[in-house]
Amino acid sequence: MKNLLKVKIRQLKNSFQSGEKGKFFIVLALGLFFLLVLGFFTQRIFGYLYQLPEFPLVFKLFIAEKLMTMIFLTLFSMLLLSSFLASLDIFYLSRDLEFLISSPMSLKTIFNWKMVEVIVISSLMVVFFSFPVLFSYCFHFASSLFRVAEVLLVFMLFVGSGVLLGIIFGLIIPFFFSVKRLQPVLSVFSIIIISSIVIFLRLLRPERFLNPDEIDNVLKYMGSLDIKFFYYFPFYWISRSLTHVANGKGVEYLKIVLFFAVVLAVLFFIIVGLRKKIFLQLFDKLSHGGRGSYRSSWRHRLFTGEYGALWNKEVKTFLRTPAQWSQLLIIAALVAVFVINMRMIPLPHPSVKNFVAYLNIGLTVFIVAGLNSRFSLPTIPLEGPGLVHLLSSPMEKDKFVFFKWLFYLSPQLVIGLLLLWIGDLSLHFDGFTRVFGLLFLLPAITFLTTLAHFFGMKIKELSHLSPEHVIVSKNGIAYMLWSMIYIVLALAFFARPVFLFYYAGFTRNPVPYAEIVTWFTAFLVINFLAVLIFFRRCRTMWRRREI
Amino acid sequence: MLDVSRLIKRFGSREALKGISFRLEDGEIYGLLGPNGAGKTTTLKILAGLLAADGGEIRLNGEPYFRESSELKRKIAYVPDQPFLYYKLTGEEHLFFFAELYRIPLDRVREKADFFFKYFEFEEYRREIVEHYSAGTRQKLLITQALLVEPRVLLLDEPLISIDPLVGRKFKNHLKQIVAGGTTIIFATHILSLAQEVCHRIGVIVDGRIVVEGRISDLMNLAADKNLEEFYFRTVQSHEKLA
């Protein structure tokens, strides 16, 4: 076990020394940024709740408990799913297993080591995101050192229960299904659950918590949140125990901790039993993976020739990579939240509507920038080893660049227009906003897609990469930063003509159309030139590409 | 006819090819031998259009050949030394995709694919995605893909790695057939017995230069070596010392 740990540390050191230092610091900086943002919001929420003069402490703690239940429900789902998937991967599919099992090391040591790997990998993110939440909670409701220790203890037990439960599922499931086929399906399943949680949490309308004017409704709301079914889950136990910590009810707290400990012990012994009874047997089963049969049709519906071949290849590869298409579900969930948000935004005065519409169009561009980061940016790096065939084939090089660009631009233009239309339906845009939306969205989406291709083209690895790997690469992060800068600058650019139009209406002066048209034209020309420059650079890079 | 003259390739400050020249007639199999890093794969990659040469000239049937020459590239096919494939396509789809980049009609591709799936004994993997293939099956697919487009110049970089001897023999027999039809083959390999069996001529590359070239029997007679292995070791060692 000690040797395996040494090897792991050595591998980390080597990858750190061999040029991954920069990436590490960028990821660290981004992580800290998210941590700060999350910390800021939770601090504001708990701070606001704590200071509400109308509410007695008991009621504040009750609201805090319900909030924490929602947060821990999300974290528990994350824990369960990530440890489930990590278990399948680490216990049955990791590359070093054959080497380890053929070594003289005992199976118990190997298994324990793999379990440590699963625990660390699957709990890291949850611990990271929980930190600001727990900090804010302790800061307002459990500020003494002893209480903080109590909170941390119960949190560790919570994490342990989620991870161990996930490990049990992960160990058992290959008994019924082939892991190689199951893993992509489970990835999709996990994404469906995450998407559902996102929508579920939004539909709960947590903003109503903090509105003291709606006290009757809040009470009703609290009642509806007190779901008996939750009593059987660790996310409820931990929220309850935090309330006991804040109330100073040591005995009640200890009861929950003891219960947690017993559950953990039971889960651990189940895992030990599974190790002895089925682990090796299931590992053997993996070596005899069955062969499936795919629909191998190669018909051209939209294009022929090289474009047809590229189209078929792109569509088939996309549909057969669950990690790719399943992301569409998350996007659908985000769009749903976007729509729900718009329907729920209070508009105190009709004039605010124009400002909300303006921001809404800006938000649409942010969504498209996210789509580009997930789909357009990795598309060329994800070709991986297939680039050898593309570059050695007689196909004209420019055709490939043009195809990729168009393949990812077209659906995003449609999504952009769809979001604009949804915004129009909800906020009833006026004619000017519609024109502004079209003249801003279409060129902006075109530019963002081109920019994503440009940064994707700069990634020169030939191995099989995952989209996540590409997104957090130096070029992926650069794309994110530059796209954000572009959107902010573009919104600032349009602030002037938008202001001119509405100010003229407000003051009942004639609208200065000539100036507004000049601003719009300037944007279109600058944007067109930017698209042209980046597209040409992209093409040149591809022409000069060597493998 | 393929004419390569004074080919130069630099990677930063390192000169990987230092003026490689050879000339191949139609229907000739030419073996490129040499130690690791000598420049065999680099030479093949330049011919396949994956790398741009920094100097020298390539002519195919008298016409100058560049990376962008689509028409000439249609006559060349390349089998890389690693299983560079799209893992999410089935074997059959991979062949269709590749053939369409060469603008070969799909009916003809289907017919030839039927033949090769049976000939190289991997018919049962036809509708399976490449991700689930063994190393040998992936190699069979790469070879099939290259043969399918009926190239005039076939570039093979260690093609028989991971292939079982029975299919290996079928592959060698097929090479003899296509060579009889006028196809030129360049074969980079470390397997000396294979080079001896298949190649009409060989060139030994050491440190980016072809140091010896000719018919195997002539070279061995000249050097009074008993076998190709002895000849190869002596040649490489003497030139490495010089380098």
Interface residues (C-beta under 8 A of the other chain):
Chain A: K180 G289 R291 G292 S293 Y294 R295 S296 W298 G305 E306 G308 A309 N312 K313 K316 T317 R320 T321 P385 G386 L387 V388 H389 L390 L391 S392 S393 P394 M395 E396 K397 L462 H464 R543 R544 E546 I547
Chain B: K45 A48 G49 L50 L51 A52 E68 S70 E71 L72 K73 R74 I76 Y78 P80 Q82 P83 F84 L85 Y86 Y87 K88 L89 T90 E92 E93 F96 F97 F98 E100 L101 Y102 R103 L106 E124 Y125 R126 R127 E128 I129 H132 Q145
